[in-house]
């Protein structure tokens, strides 16, 4: 099917998406593209809509909202029981985070819109998390520890405040700071790494939280997962280092490390909060794998 299927999250960006979606989609239609549009009504609805659209023959999708909207579309198509045909996904980032496109452009929605009009796209990797009850797919990053704690708090209380809300979440979690182990091993490692840490991130792309450069070496087209670990830093040390999360120099800290991996195995028998593309789920994690060049992104 040559038509696009656009899913609009009207709540993204504190309602900003609902105000801007009509104009953006009108520009696409004026260029000659045929687009069918539907709005999601709540968390998880875009997963169902994407799965149904795929079954009806759609292979070109547009996520109108934030990273969470694109995340749900990918999971609707790629999750077990989904189809095997390749899909193309355009992003109109009208939400809060909009981290993924920053790897390719600083022009956000405008650059993505032009890419959709011209048909310019490139293959990107996807990361698959296997947990005790199923699978979840990520195009941006997965994280446990401090970063997931911040996201859980922000999503619950501060999300309508945008970037300010994220900063509020950070400062509250600094006060409540927890440092704990998440046992894991990567690729051919023989031993479990059970050291306490501040956070662990497994990134497909460089940015999170909009402008936070948490994995400066990540490349969503290299067939690898960028694994960043930050050890059990204290509150005052963390406060001094927080600004460095925005330019990527945090990984030079003695307690920080990075490596590129293809497979991660977890030995954490209890559910933990996991931040996945800006959203938070409580899961018993089993493993992570990269799926190289899994989807085409218009950019």
HELIX and SHEET records of a PDB file:
HELIX    1   1 UNK A   12  UNK A   15  5                                   4    
HELIX    2   2 UNK A   16  UNK A   30  1                                  15    
HELIX    3   3 UNK A   45  UNK A   55  1                                  11    
HELIX    4   4 UNK A   67  UNK A   78  1                                  12    
HELIX    5   5 UNK A  100  UNK A  103  5                                   4    
HELIX    6   6 UNK A  108  UNK A  118  1                                  11    
HELIX    7   7 UNK A  146  UNK A  153  1                                   8    
HELIX    8   8 UNK A  154  UNK A  158  3                                   5    
HELIX    9   9 UNK A  159  UNK A  161  5                                   3    
HELIX   10  10 UNK A  163  UNK A  175  1                                  13    
HELIX   11  11 UNK A  235  UNK A  241  1                                   7    
HELIX   12  12 UNK A  242  UNK A  246  5                                   5    
HELIX   13  13 UNK A  249  UNK A  252  5                                   4    
SHEET    1   A 7 UNK A  35  UNK A  40  0                                        
SHEET    2   A 7 UNK A   4  UNK A   9  1                                        
SHEET    3   A 7 UNK A  60  UNK A  65  1                                        
SHEET    4   A 7 UNK A  88  UNK A  93  1                                        
SHEET    5   A 7 UNK A 285  UNK A 298  1                                        
SHEET    6   A 7 UNK A 121  UNK A 131 -1                                        
SHEET    7   A 7 UNK A 134  UNK A 138 -1                                        
SHEET    1   B 7 UNK A  35  UNK A  40  0                                        
SHEET    2   B 7 UNK A   4  UNK A   9  1                                        
SHEET    3   B 7 UNK A  60  UNK A  65  1                                        
SHEET    4   B 7 UNK A  88  UNK A  93  1                                        
SHEET    5   B 7 UNK A 285  UNK A 298  1                                        
SHEET    6   B 7 UNK A 263  UNK A 266 -1                                        
SHEET    7   B 7 UNK A 184  UNK A 186 -1                                        
SHEET    1   C 5 UNK A 180  UNK A 181  0                                        
SHEET    2   C 5 UNK A 196  UNK A 203 -1                                        
SHEET    3   C 5 UNK A 141  UNK A 145 -1                                        
SHEET    4   C 5 UNK A 272  UNK A 276 -1                                        
SHEET    5   C 5 UNK A 279  UNK A 283 -1                                        
SHEET    1   D 4 UNK A 180  UNK A 181  0                                        
SHEET    2   D 4 UNK A 196  UNK A 203 -1                                        
SHEET    3   D 4 UNK A 225  UNK A 231 -1                                        
SHEET    4   D 4 UNK A 256  UNK A 261 -1                                        
SHEET    1   E 2 UNK A 207  UNK A 208  0                                        
SHEET    2   E 2 UNK A 212  UNK A 213 -1                                        
END                                                                             
